[in-house]
């Protein structure tokens, strides 16, 4: 389907929304992004871009930007919580050659995507709070200020509390997992290397990795508890609450927690994967379609995959309906499988005695005798390339404006 001069409205200027805006603009569409905030910004968070997400960024012409702004992960290290003793080291350079993982500051990725989208002529309208969305052949977005807008296609990339999701599937019914998570950034005073460190304790775990030029460390700390917190990444908490919850953690974990002076807390909820991803000329992607727990680090990567597949499915199809049906067919089962994998992954880091000791011994043996198998057990996630290996020509690397893009069939 010819996308030149198609008017596309995207709700949400997060990772998925901006990636979709760029993908559509590269194919000749006229794109407007609606963002409720007063500025496009993300602060205080890191994320892991795995090879499947990096493939999309490369196809969008942004691989160099990511390489310059983020460290490449060299290893994943599992540690016991009390003294930080190493249980298992998975060497990514040795056992996963050619599959690069990057530790990226969310604000940097947002800035890279937004800058590239604007260079392509994407219009970003700020302070656009959506009130409701009406699907159909002429979808409409109704704003809180009384204005309304539409287009040849409306894409809801508006997160877990998505108006577009509700328009397609009704109100979602998430349920509290019995886990909360804190996130924080601290200075890398210990000079920690470009590795993901996972400190495993009874009923809780802590993940750390460096960001930018290595001068910052991202902390995500997950605890099982009955008292739930709001499902938002922007609820501030007292750092002493975090330290108290992880008081028995020692070694490098304790040193990092001592540095925390600002922390956010959010409750972890499970959401069903959307049954309907499109209707008429309305579609959803990212968390609006399949919110996922953070235990496979795939939220941002899935959103990037969605963005590429949505734009490419419409380009290949002869009609919008055909393209959107192809998009859901290509995406839903994979997203559901990854969401399920994340749902089942947290307990592995939360084992209590007497189970923790033998489980750690099994991990040690696996690292000694079958390290490659352990590294590559999730190749079905990381080795999946929705772009078909597409690499944009140098002149189409996001530095210019206009033009179209044709991917291999």
C-alpha positions in Angstrom: 0.0 0.0 0.0 1.3 3.4 -0.9 2.1 5.4 2.3 3.1 8.6 0.6 0.9 11.4 1.8 -1.0 9.2 4.2 -1.8 11.2 7.3 -1.0 9.2 10.4 -1.6 10.3 14.0 0.3 8.6 16.8 -0.7 8.9 20.4 2.3 8.9 22.7 5.9 10.1 22.3 7.5 7.2 24.1 9.9 4.7 22.5 7.2 2.8 20.5 5.4 5.9 19.4 8.5 7.7 18.2 9.9 4.6 16.5 6.7 4.1 14.6 6.6 7.8 13.7 10.1 7.5 12.2 9.3 4.2 10.4 6.2 5.7 8.8 8.0 9.0 7.9 10.8 7.0 6.2 8.1 5.4 4.0 6.7 8.8 3.0 3.8 9.3 5.4 2.9 12.5 7.0 3.1 11.9 10.8 1.8 13.8 13.8 2.6 12.6 17.3 0.4 13.7 20.2 2.2 13.9 23.6 0.4 14.9 26.8 3.6 16.2 28.5 5.0 19.6 28.1 8.2 18.3 26.7 9.6 15.0 25.2 11.7 13.8 28.1 12.5 10.7 30.1 14.6 10.9 33.3 16.1 8.5 35.8 15.9 5.2 34.1 18.0 2.7 32.2 17.0 -0.1 29.8 18.6 -2.9 28.0 18.5 -3.0 24.2 18.9 -6.6 23.1 19.9 -7.7 19.6 16.2 -7.9 18.4 15.6 -4.3 19.4 19.0 -3.2 18.0 18.0 -4.7 14.7 15.1 -2.2 14.4 17.3 0.7 15.5 19.8 -0.3 12.9 17.1 -0.5 10.2 16.0 3.0 11.2 19.5 4.3 10.7 20.3 4.8 14.4 22.8 2.1 15.2 25.7 4.5 15.4 23.8 6.8 17.7 23.2 3.9 20.1 26.8 2.8 19.9 28.1 6.2 20.7 25.7 6.9 23.6 25.7 3.6 25.5 28.0 0.8 26.7 27.8 -2.6 25.1 27.2 -5.4 27.6 30.1 -7.8 28.0 28.5 -10.3 30.4 25.7 -11.2 32.7 26.8 -12.1 36.3 24.5 -13.7 38.9 25.6 -13.2 42.5 24.4 -14.3 45.9 23.0 -11.5 48.0 24.9 -11.5 51.3 28.4 -10.9 50.1 27.9 -10.6 46.4 29.7 -13.9 45.7 29.7 -14.8 42.0 27.4 -17.7 41.2 27.4 -17.7 37.4 29.1 -15.5 34.7 27.7 -15.6 31.2 30.3 -14.2 28.8 28.3 -12.5 26.0 31.4 -11.8 23.8 32.5 -15.4 23.8 29.2 -17.2 23.6 27.0 -14.8 21.8 29.2 -13.3 19.1 27.5 -10.9 16.7 24.6 -10.3 19.1 25.2 -7.0 20.8 23.4 -5.9 23.9 23.5 -2.3 25.0 22.8 -0.5 28.3 20.9 2.6 27.3 19.6 5.6 29.3 16.0 5.9 28.4 16.3 9.7 28.0 19.1 9.2 25.5 17.0 6.7 23.4 14.0 9.1 23.5 16.2 11.9 22.3 17.8 9.9 19.5 14.3 8.8 18.2 12.7 12.2 18.6 15.6 14.0 16.8 15.6 11.5 13.9 11.8 11.7 13.6 11.8 15.5 13.5 14.5 15.5 10.8 12.1 13.4 8.8 9.4 16.0 9.1 7.4 14.4 11.9 5.3 17.0 13.8 5.2 16.5 17.6 2.4 18.3 19.4 2.9 18.7 23.1 0.3 19.2 25.9 -2.2 17.1 24.0 -4.0 15.1 26.7 -6.3 12.5 25.2 -9.8 12.1 26.6 -11.0 9.2 24.5 -10.5 7.5 21.1 -13.2 6.4 18.7 -12.2 3.5 16.3 -13.6 3.0 12.8 -12.9 3.8 9.2 -12.5 7.5 10.3 -10.9 7.1 13.7 -11.1 10.2 16.0 -9.0 11.3 18.9 -10.9 13.5 21.4 -8.6 15.8 23.5 -9.3 17.1 27.0 -9.2 20.6 25.7 -12.2 19.9 23.4 -10.2 19.6 20.2 -10.3 16.5 18.0 -8.2 15.0 15.3 -7.9 11.9 13.2 -6.2 10.7 10.0 -5.9 7.9 7.6 -4.6 5.9 10.5 -4.4 6.4 14.3 -1.9 4.5 16.3 -2.2 4.1 20.1 1.3 4.0 21.6 -0.1 5.4 24.9 1.2 2.8 27.4 -0.5 0.6 30.0 -3.3 3.1 30.6 -4.0 3.4 26.9 -7.2 5.1 25.7 -6.7 3.3 22.3 -6.5 -0.1 24.0 -9.7 0.7 25.9 -11.5 1.7 22.6 -10.5 -1.7 21.1 -10.8 -4.1 24.0 -12.7 -2.3 26.8 -11.1 -1.6 30.2 -8.3 -3.9 31.1 -8.2 -5.8 34.4 -4.6 -6.0 35.6 -3.8 -7.8 38.8 -1.1 -7.1 41.4 1.8 -9.6 41.2 2.7 -9.2 44.9 5.9 -7.5 43.8 7.1 -3.9 43.7 10.2 -2.4 42.1 12.4 0.6 42.9 14.6 2.2 40.3 17.5 4.7 40.8 20.6 6.1 39.3 23.8 6.4 41.3 27.4 7.4 40.4 29.7 4.6 39.3 32.3 5.4 42.0 33.3 1.7 42.1 34.1 1.6 38.4 31.8 -1.3 37.7 32.4 -2.8 34.2 29.9 -3.1 31.4 28.1 -6.1 32.9 24.6 -6.7 34.1 24.9 -7.8 37.8 22.0 -9.7 39.4 22.1 -10.0 43.2 19.7 -12.8 44.2 18.1 -12.9 47.6 15.2 -14.5 49.4 12.0 -13.0 48.0 13.9 -10.2 46.2 16.6 -9.4 43.7 18.6 -6.4 42.5 19.9 -5.7 39.0 22.6 -3.1 38.2 24.4 -2.0 35.0 26.3 1.1 33.9 25.0 3.8 31.6 26.3 6.4 29.2 30.1 6.6 29.4 30.1 4.3 32.5 29.8 7.1 35.0 26.3 6.1 36.1 24.8 2.9 37.4 21.2 1.9 36.9 19.6 0.1 39.8 16.3 -1.9 39.6 15.4 -3.6 42.9 12.4 -6.0 43.1 10.8 -7.2 46.3 7.9 -9.5 47.0 5.4 -8.0 49.4 1.7 -7.8 50.1 1.4 -4.0 50.2 1.0 -2.8 46.6 2.1 0.4 45.0 0.6 2.4 42.1 1.4 1.2 38.6 3.5 4.2 37.7 7.2 4.8 37.2 7.0 8.3 38.6 6.1 7.7 42.3 8.9 9.0 44.5 9.8 7.0 47.6 12.2 7.4 50.5 15.6 5.9 49.7 15.7 4.6 53.2 12.7 2.4 52.4 14.8 0.8 49.7 17.8 0.3 51.9 15.7 -1.2 54.7 14.1 -3.6 52.3 17.5 -4.8 51.1 19.4 -4.4 54.4 20.7 -8.0 54.2 22.4 -7.4 50.8 26.1 -6.9 51.1 29.2 -6.4 48.8 28.8 -4.1 45.8 25.0 -4.1 46.2 25.2 -2.5 49.7 27.7 0.0 48.4 25.4 1.0 45.5 22.4 1.3 47.8 24.2 3.6 50.1 24.7 6.0 47.2 20.9 6.3 46.4 19.5 9.7 47.2 16.5 9.7 44.9 14.3 6.7 44.0 11.0 5.8 42.3 8.8 3.0 43.3 6.1 1.2 41.3 3.9 -1.8 41.6 4.2 -4.7 39.2 1.0 -5.7 37.6 0.1 -8.4 35.1 -2.0 -7.4 32.1 -3.6 -9.7 29.6 -2.2 -9.4 26.1 -4.8 -7.5 24.0 -7.1 -9.7 22.0 -7.8 -7.0 19.4 -4.9 -4.9 18.1 -6.8 -3.0 15.5 -10.2 -2.0 14.3 -11.0 0.1 11.2 -8.1 2.4 11.0 -7.0 2.3 14.6 -4.2 0.2 15.9 -2.1 -0.2 19.1 1.4 -1.1 19.8 3.9 -1.5 22.7 2.5 -1.5 26.2 -0.9 -0.5 24.9 -1.1 -4.0 23.3 1.1 -6.1 25.6 2.4 -4.7 28.9 5.1 -6.9 30.2 6.9 -7.4 33.5 10.6 -6.3 33.5 12.0 -9.8 34.1 13.1 -10.3 30.5 14.0 -6.7 29.8 11.9 -6.7 26.6 9.4 -3.9 27.0 11.3 -1.4 24.9 12.5 -4.1 22.5 9.0 -5.3 21.8 7.8 -1.8 21.2 10.6 -1.3 18.6 9.6 -4.5 16.9 6.0 -3.5 16.8 6.8 -0.2 15.3 8.7 -1.6 12.4 6.3 -4.5 11.7 3.3 -2.1 11.8 4.8 0.3 9.2 6.2 -2.5 7.0 2.9 -4.6 7.1 1.0 -1.6 5.9 3.5 -0.9 3.1 3.4 -4.5 1.9 -0.4 -4.8 2.0 -2.9 -3.7 -0.7 -5.3 -2.2 1.9 -5.2 -0.8 5.4 -7.4 -3.7 6.7 -5.1 -6.3 5.2 -2.0 -4.5 6.6 -3.3 -4.3 10.1 -4.4 -7.9 10.1 -0.9 -8.9 8.9 0.6 -6.8 11.7 -1.4 -8.5 14.4 -0.7 -12.0 12.9 3.0 -11.3 12.9 3.1 -9.8 16.4 0.6 -11.2 18.8 1.8 -14.7 19.4 5.4 -13.6 19.8 4.5 -10.8 22.2 2.3 -13.2 24.3 5.2 -15.8 24.5 7.7 -13.2 25.7 5.2 -11.8 28.2 4.7 -15.3 29.5 8.4 -15.9 29.8 8.7 -12.6 31.8 5.9 -13.7 34.1 7.7 -16.9 34.9 11.2 -15.5 35.3 11.3 -13.6 38.6 11.0 -16.5 41.0 14.4 -17.9 39.7 16.1 -14.9 41.5 14.0 -15.1 44.7 14.6 -18.6 46.0 14.7 -19.1 49.7 16.6 -21.8 51.6 16.8 -24.7 51.4 16.1 -24.3 47.7 18.6 -21.5 47.0 21.8 -23.4 47.7 21.2 -26.4 45.4 19.8 -24.0 42.7 22.9 -21.9 42.8 25.1 -25.1 42.6 23.2 -26.1 39.4 23.8 -22.7 37.9 27.5 -23.0 38.7 27.7 -26.4 37.1 25.8 -25.1 34.0 28.3 -22.2 33.7 31.2 -24.5 34.0 30.1 -27.3 31.6 27.5 -25.8 29.3 28.1 -22.0 29.2 27.1 -21.5 25.6 23.8 -23.3 26.1 23.0 -21.1 29.0 23.8 -17.9 27.1 21.8 -19.0 24.0 18.7 -20.3 25.7 16.8 -17.2 24.8 18.0 -17.0 21.2 14.3 -17.3 20.2 14.0 -13.8 21.6 17.3 -12.1 20.9 18.0 -13.7 17.5 14.7 -12.7 16.0 15.1 -9.9 13.5 11.8 -8.4 12.3 13.6 -6.3 9.7 14.9 -9.3 7.8 18.5 -8.0 8.2 17.6 -4.7 6.5 20.4 -2.1 6.7 19.6 1.4 5.4 21.8 3.0 2.7 24.1 5.6 4.2 22.2 8.5 2.7 19.0 7.2 4.4 20.5 7.0 7.9 18.1 9.6 9.4 20.2 12.6 8.6 18.0 13.9 5.8 14.3 14.5 5.3 11.8 13.1 3.0 12.2 10.0 0.8 10.8 6.5 1.1 12.2 3.2 2.3 11.6 -0.2 0.8 12.6 -3.3 2.8 13.4 -6.7 1.5 10.3 -8.9 1.1 
